[in-house]
């Protein structure tokens, strides 16, 4: 990746819906060049998708929570596979520090979130979890 690719990615991070024409104008390159670079970044799996993000307030009928997960020994792959199989886990991140994994969870009610937490506690290979409910997002 060169500097133009990095600038292109930065522009898309700010607004993934930015048109190719606007990207080309902001980068000072031709639209065909932007299209070719995007295709290359997608083919190389640098860009793996474009997504929609909603503020939590936009879905008042849902609860979002972050769960830190400590894994026993070297059972990380087993735990990841189990968590990815749970429909409530909308994102999963491998990290360093106190938690081995961070899971972003989504539920329709406190009762449903409680059921999700009970399912997660039953996953073999999980040593400890800690969950925080997302109250508000600023960006």
ChimeraX attribute file (.defattr): number of C-alpha atoms within 10 A of each C-alpha:
attribute: neighborCount
match mode: 1-to-1
recipient: residues
	/A:1	8
	/A:2	6
	/A:3	8
	/A:4	14
	/A:5	16
	/A:6	11
	/A:7	14
	/A:8	17
	/A:9	17
	/A:10	12
	/A:11	17
	/A:12	15
	/A:13	12
	/A:14	9
	/A:15	11
	/A:16	14
	/A:17	12
	/A:18	12
	/A:19	12
	/A:20	16
	/A:21	15
	/A:22	13
	/A:23	19
	/A:24	17
	/A:25	13
	/A:26	12
	/A:27	16
	/A:28	11
	/A:29	13
	/A:30	14
	/A:31	17
	/A:32	12
	/A:33	12
	/A:34	22
	/A:35	15
	/A:36	12
	/A:37	16
	/A:38	18
	/A:39	13
	/A:40	14
	/A:41	16
	/A:42	13
	/A:43	11
	/A:44	10
	/A:45	10
	/A:46	12
	/A:47	13
	/A:48	10
	/A:49	8
	/A:50	11
	/A:51	8
	/A:52	6
	/A:53	7
	/A:54	9
	/A:55	11
	/A:56	15
	/A:57	12
	/A:58	9
	/A:59	11
	/A:60	9
	/A:61	10
	/A:62	15
	/A:63	19
	/A:64	21
	/A:65	16
	/A:66	18
	/A:67	20
	/A:68	19
	/A:69	23
	/A:70	20
	/A:71	21
	/A:72	14
	/A:73	9
	/A:74	9
	/A:75	12
	/A:76	17
	/A:77	11
	/A:78	14
	/A:79	21
	/A:80	18
	/A:81	10
	/A:82	16
	/A:83	19
	/A:84	14
	/A:85	10
	/A:86	13
	/A:87	11
	/A:88	19
	/A:89	21
	/A:90	13
	/A:91	13
	/A:92	16
	/A:93	12
	/A:94	12
	/A:95	12
	/A:96	9
	/A:97	7
	/A:98	9
	/A:99	16
	/A:100	16
	/A:101	21
	/A:102	20
	/A:103	21
	/A:104	20
	/A:105	24
	/A:106	21
	/A:107	19
	/A:108	14
	/A:109	13
	/A:110	12
	/A:111	10
	/A:112	15
	/A:113	20
	/A:114	12
	/A:115	13
	/A:116	18
	/A:117	17
	/A:118	11
	/A:119	13
	/A:120	19
	/A:121	15
	/A:122	9
	/A:123	14
	/A:124	13
	/A:125	19
	/A:126	19
	/A:127	12
	/A:128	12
	/A:129	16
	/A:130	12
	/A:131	15
	/A:132	12
	/A:133	15
	/A:134	14
	/A:135	10
	/A:136	10
	/A:137	9
	/A:138	4
	/A:139	4
